[in-house]
Amino acid sequence: MKNWDAIIIGAGIIGLTLAIELHKRGAKVLVVERGEPGREASSAAGGMLVDSPLETHTVLQPLATASARMYPEFAYELEVESGAKVDLRDQGAIVFPTEPWYESAGLESLLPSRLSEMEPALANASRPAFCLKERSVDPRGVTAAAIKTAKKRGIDFSSGDSVTAVNVTDGRATGITTIKTTFHAPKVVNCAGAWSGQIGPHAFPTRPVKGQMLCLVSPSRELLKHVIRAPEAYLIPRSDGRIIVGTTVEEAGFDKRTDVSTIQRLHRAAVALVPELRNAKILEDWAGLRPGTPDALPILGATSTPGYYVATGHFRDGILLAPITAKVMAGVIDGIEPEYDVTPFSPARFR
């Protein structure tokens, strides 16, 4: 029977990126996925790489900033290895805040003339707006590139294979049991997102947080350059003319159905922000299940069972935090003191 050095549970962007990082360090890796790799929260995300101190939890800020800085090289490596595009964009974001907290941070409001110059589609906007330097990426592109990269590297996959338990012998993790079979490895990492808490022996307090979104086909590829964030909706342009409109934050269990009235509300909000979008076609709509935690922070590190680790609960930041999570967790798994303090994210905080 084939053995591996490490088994990753979950083939979302966190599990895929960690698998690639461990493989770079010489490990033989198996990724086990309950469904199809990359088709849950990772492919449903918006792809805004938000690391602003005004919008990021203070404890998470060092990781968010480090990961945002890693993204150009991270995206480039994935594109080179996979031959696929991830559509990393760096035009920035225009933000219409609900409160004047951006002013307290020393950011100057954009004058209407400057706003219409930067983004002509917002020429009719009459409320305060600010510009932030941040990037966006196509989550489906980056996830597909990560899958191709992993497979080209020889990382093994078992898809459509739900994990029922992490196996423990003499107090140590020794592999996993799935609905199909048993796999053996001295190290196991739970990257199962919203499903992480369903796998024994540890009941991590993750839960699904539903987000509904839609995709419009813009009448012009040049209609929007910037990501637009407003209280009623956000708009994320892709280089091929698609515009992603999101999102909701719903406690709806594992229900991934979309609601017609919600999608219509998001569409109306998009048209109110950018009137030219009334001529845009709706390409598709969908819902994803983000992995939430009680304190809205990820769960990262070693569990109380030797050989068993966890990297989950990234909520709305999974795409952003993938590069730094892979780097930090690979170090933890290899027994190396991490460059960043992950103590605040330890699973022990929920005991």
ZIBEL-V417252 format. One line per field, one symbol per residue. psi: psi as a letter, one per 30 degrees, with the letter a starting at -180 (. if undefined). burial: + if it has 24 or more other C-alpha atoms within 12 Angstrom, else -. Layout:
psi=???
burial=???
This chain:
psi=kkllekkkjkhaeeeeeeeeeeefggkkkkkkkfbkkggbeefflegkijgkfffkkeefeeeeeeeeffeeeeeeeeeeefglkfhkkhfakkkjlflhfeefggkkkkkeeeefeeiffgffkglkllkkjlllljeeeeeeeeeeeeeefgklkjlhjkkflkkkkhglkgalklfeakkkkfkkkjhgbfgeffjlgkikhllkjkkkllkkjkfkfgekelkkklefllkjklfgfkkkkalljkjgbgjgklkeeeeeeeeeeeeeejefffgkkjelllkljkjllegglljkakafjkfklkjahfcggeeegeeeeeeeeeeeefgkkkfkjgefgkfffg.
burial=---++++++++++++++++++++---++++++++-+++++++++++++++++-------+++++++++++++-++-+++-++-++++++++++++++----+------++----+--++-++--+--+++++-++++++++++++++++++-+-+++++-++++++++----++++++---++++++++++++++++++-++++++++++++++++++----++++++++-++++++++-++++++++-+-----+-+---++--++++++-++-++--+-+--+++++++++--++++++++-++++++++++++++++++++++++++++++-----+-+-++++----
